[in-house]
Amino acid sequence: MVVPSVTQIIAETTGTAWKATEWYLDRGKAIHACAAFIAQGKEFKFDKRLVGYIKALRKFFKEVNPIIRGNEIQVASKLYHYAGTIDLDCKISGNISIIDWKHSIDKIRLPLQLGGYSIALQETDDLFAISGYGVEIHENGTYCMSERIDLRVPRNQFLALRTTYAIREKCGELSYQKEKRE
């Protein structure tokens, strides 16, 4: 069974799809892979065009010092039929927290995304992530971390979006369904 991703659900129900060229998508994948290596304490080689981003990631890990539980974790909700990938599952200030690496933070979508991941993480790992953060990684070697997001309300808001997605899917109103008709 193919299930939608957290980001697909948000894009389809809020009308605010993420748009990026192939180059930016590839760069994002490379930065996420580097973040995973740093989280694991592994040495790695990388494209020199990413040096500023790598510096920012290393600075984040040194300054925030999260207790890492896992990174690039694929989670799925069997109950609500969706999936996603958590960038970093960790403890910050004693709270189980979810981190999402960003090029820029959207203050509306970020809590919804983290809320969706939190539900799926609880089903997968039986742990309730109460906190979430977005971390902007900048090319100049700096990072910007969002304020702590309490995920209790965004979890419920994400479930409302998941319900809306299911209704739109049933009515044939999702983007991919419209493309097939055209």
Contacts in CASP RR format, 6 or more apart in sequence:
PFRMAT RR
TARGET T0000
AUTHOR 0000-0000-0000
METHOD contacts of the structure
MODEL  1
MVVPSVTQIIAETTGTAWKATEWYLDRGKAIHACAAFIAQGKEFKFDKRL
VGYIKALRKFFKEVNPIIRGNEIQVASKLYHYAGTIDLDCKISGNISIID
WKHSIDKIRLPLQLGGYSIALQETDDLFAISGYGVEIHENGTYCMSERID
LRVPRNQFLALRTTYAIREKCGELSYQKEKRE
1 81 0 8 1.000
3 76 0 8 1.000
3 81 0 8 1.000
3 82 0 8 1.000
3 83 0 8 1.000
4 12 0 8 1.000
4 81 0 8 1.000
4 82 0 8 1.000
4 83 0 8 1.000
4 165 0 8 1.000
5 82 0 8 1.000
5 83 0 8 1.000
5 84 0 8 1.000
6 82 0 8 1.000
6 83 0 8 1.000
6 84 0 8 1.000
6 113 0 8 1.000
6 116 0 8 1.000
6 117 0 8 1.000
6 120 0 8 1.000
6 158 0 8 1.000
7 18 0 8 1.000
7 84 0 8 1.000
7 113 0 8 1.000
8 165 0 8 1.000
9 82 0 8 1.000
9 158 0 8 1.000
9 161 0 8 1.000
9 162 0 8 1.000
9 165 0 8 1.000
10 16 0 8 1.000
10 109 0 8 1.000
10 112 0 8 1.000
10 113 0 8 1.000
10 158 0 8 1.000
10 161 0 8 1.000
11 17 0 8 1.000
11 18 0 8 1.000
12 165 0 8 1.000
12 168 0 8 1.000
12 174 0 8 1.000
12 175 0 8 1.000
13 161 0 8 1.000
13 164 0 8 1.000
13 165 0 8 1.000
13 168 0 8 1.000
14 108 0 8 1.000
14 109 0 8 1.000
14 112 0 8 1.000
14 161 0 8 1.000
16 106 0 8 1.000
16 108 0 8 1.000
16 109 0 8 1.000
17 175 0 8 1.000
24 103 0 8 1.000
27 50 0 8 1.000
28 103 0 8 1.000
30 46 0 8 1.000
30 47 0 8 1.000
30 50 0 8 1.000
31 50 0 8 1.000
31 53 0 8 1.000
31 57 0 8 1.000
31 101 0 8 1.000
31 137 0 8 1.000
32 72 0 8 1.000
32 87 0 8 1.000
32 101 0 8 1.000
33 72 0 8 1.000
34 44 0 8 1.000
34 46 0 8 1.000
34 50 0 8 1.000
34 53 0 8 1.000
34 54 0 8 1.000
34 57 0 8 1.000
35 57 0 8 1.000
35 71 0 8 1.000
35 87 0 8 1.000
35 88 0 8 1.000
35 101 0 8 1.000
35 137 0 8 1.000
36 71 0 8 1.000
36 72 0 8 1.000
37 43 0 8 1.000
37 44 0 8 1.000
38 54 0 8 1.000
38 57 0 8 1.000
38 58 0 8 1.000
38 61 0 8 1.000
39 61 0 8 1.000
39 68 0 8 1.000
39 70 0 8 1.000
39 71 0 8 1.000
39 88 0 8 1.000
40 68 0 8 1.000
40 71 0 8 1.000
46 54 0 8 1.000
52 138 0 8 1.000
52 139 0 8 1.000
52 140 0 8 1.000
52 141 0 8 1.000
53 137 0 8 1.000
53 138 0 8 1.000
53 139 0 8 1.000
53 141 0 8 1.000
55 141 0 8 1.000
56 137 0 8 1.000
56 138 0 8 1.000
56 140 0 8 1.000
56 141 0 8 1.000
56 142 0 8 1.000
56 143 0 8 1.000
57 101 0 8 1.000
57 137 0 8 1.000
57 143 0 8 1.000
59 141 0 8 1.000
59 142 0 8 1.000
59 143 0 8 1.000
60 135 0 8 1.000
60 137 0 8 1.000
60 143 0 8 1.000
60 145 0 8 1.000
64 92 0 8 1.000
64 145 0 8 1.000
66 88 0 8 1.000
66 90 0 8 1.000
66 91 0 8 1.000
66 92 0 8 1.000
66 97 0 8 1.000
66 99 0 8 1.000
67 90 0 8 1.000
67 91 0 8 1.000
67 92 0 8 1.000
67 94 0 8 1.000
68 88 0 8 1.000
68 89 0 8 1.000
68 90 0 8 1.000
69 89 0 8 1.000
69 90 0 8 1.000
69 91 0 8 1.000
69 96 0 8 1.000
70 86 0 8 1.000
70 88 0 8 1.000
70 89 0 8 1.000
70 90 0 8 1.000
71 86 0 8 1.000
71 87 0 8 1.000
71 88 0 8 1.000
71 89 0 8 1.000
72 85 0 8 1.000
72 86 0 8 1.000
72 87 0 8 1.000
73 85 0 8 1.000
73 86 0 8 1.000
73 89 0 8 1.000
73 121 0 8 1.000
73 124 0 8 1.000
74 83 0 8 1.000
74 84 0 8 1.000
74 85 0 8 1.000
75 83 0 8 1.000
75 84 0 8 1.000
75 85 0 8 1.000
75 86 0 8 1.000
75 117 0 8 1.000
75 120 0 8 1.000
75 121 0 8 1.000
75 123 0 8 1.000
75 124 0 8 1.000
75 125 0 8 1.000
76 82 0 8 1.000
76 83 0 8 1.000
76 84 0 8 1.000
76 120 0 8 1.000
76 123 0 8 1.000
76 124 0 8 1.000
77 83 0 8 1.000
77 116 0 8 1.000
77 119 0 8 1.000
77 120 0 8 1.000
77 123 0 8 1.000
78 123 0 8 1.000
79 123 0 8 1.000
80 119 0 8 1.000
80 159 0 8 1.000
80 162 0 8 1.000
82 116 0 8 1.000
82 120 0 8 1.000
82 162 0 8 1.000
83 120 0 8 1.000
84 117 0 8 1.000
84 120 0 8 1.000
86 98 0 8 1.000
86 100 0 8 1.000
86 117 0 8 1.000
86 121 0 8 1.000
87 98 0 8 1.000
87 99 0 8 1.000
87 100 0 8 1.000
87 101 0 8 1.000
88 98 0 8 1.000
88 99 0 8 1.000
88 100 0 8 1.000
88 101 0 8 1.000
89 96 0 8 1.000
89 97 0 8 1.000
89 98 0 8 1.000
89 99 0 8 1.000
89 121 0 8 1.000
89 125 0 8 1.000
89 129 0 8 1.000
90 96 0 8 1.000
90 97 0 8 1.000
90 99 0 8 1.000
91 97 0 8 1.000
92 131 0 8 1.000
92 133 0 8 1.000
92 148 0 8 1.000
95 130 0 8 1.000
95 131 0 8 1.000
95 148 0 8 1.000
96 127 0 8 1.000
96 128 0 8 1.000
96 129 0 8 1.000
96 130 0 8 1.000
96 131 0 8 1.000
97 129 0 8 1.000
97 130 0 8 1.000
97 131 0 8 1.000
97 132 0 8 1.000
97 133 0 8 1.000
97 148 0 8 1.000
98 114 0 8 1.000
98 115 0 8 1.000
98 117 0 8 1.000
98 118 0 8 1.000
98 121 0 8 1.000
98 129 0 8 1.000
98 131 0 8 1.000
98 132 0 8 1.000
98 133 0 8 1.000
98 151 0 8 1.000
99 132 0 8 1.000
99 133 0 8 1.000
99 134 0 8 1.000
99 135 0 8 1.000
100 110 0 8 1.000
100 113 0 8 1.000
100 114 0 8 1.000
100 117 0 8 1.000
100 132 0 8 1.000
100 133 0 8 1.000
100 134 0 8 1.000
100 135 0 8 1.000
101 134 0 8 1.000
101 135 0 8 1.000
101 137 0 8 1.000
102 110 0 8 1.000
102 134 0 8 1.000
102 135 0 8 1.000
102 136 0 8 1.000
102 137 0 8 1.000
103 136 0 8 1.000
103 137 0 8 1.000
104 136 0 8 1.000
105 134 0 8 1.000
105 136 0 8 1.000
105 144 0 8 1.000
105 146 0 8 1.000
107 146 0 8 1.000
110 134 0 8 1.000
110 146 0 8 1.000
110 149 0 8 1.000
111 149 0 8 1.000
111 151 0 8 1.000
111 153 0 8 1.000
111 154 0 8 1.000
111 157 0 8 1.000
112 154 0 8 1.000
112 157 0 8 1.000
112 158 0 8 1.000
112 161 0 8 1.000
113 158 0 8 1.000
114 129 0 8 1.000
114 132 0 8 1.000
114 133 0 8 1.000
114 134 0 8 1.000
114 149 0 8 1.000
114 151 0 8 1.000
114 154 0 8 1.000
115 151 0 8 1.000
115 154 0 8 1.000
115 155 0 8 1.000
115 157 0 8 1.000
115 158 0 8 1.000
116 154 0 8 1.000
116 155 0 8 1.000
116 158 0 8 1.000
117 129 0 8 1.000
118 128 0 8 1.000
118 129 0 8 1.000
118 130 0 8 1.000
118 132 0 8 1.000
118 151 0 8 1.000
118 154 0 8 1.000
118 155 0 8 1.000
119 155 0 8 1.000
119 158 0 8 1.000
119 159 0 8 1.000
121 127 0 8 1.000
121 129 0 8 1.000
122 128 0 8 1.000
122 129 0 8 1.000
129 151 0 8 1.000
130 150 0 8 1.000
130 151 0 8 1.000
130 152 0 8 1.000
131 148 0 8 1.000
131 149 0 8 1.000
131 150 0 8 1.000
131 151 0 8 1.000
132 146 0 8 1.000
132 148 0 8 1.000
132 149 0 8 1.000
132 151 0 8 1.000
133 145 0 8 1.000
133 146 0 8 1.000
133 147 0 8 1.000
133 148 0 8 1.000
133 149 0 8 1.000
134 145 0 8 1.000
134 146 0 8 1.000
134 149 0 8 1.000
135 143 0 8 1.000
135 144 0 8 1.000
135 145 0 8 1.000
135 146 0 8 1.000
136 143 0 8 1.000
136 144 0 8 1.000
136 145 0 8 1.000
137 143 0 8 1.000
138 144 0 8 1.000
165 174 0 8 1.000
168 174 0 8 1.000
169 177 0 8 1.000
172 178 0 8 1.000
END
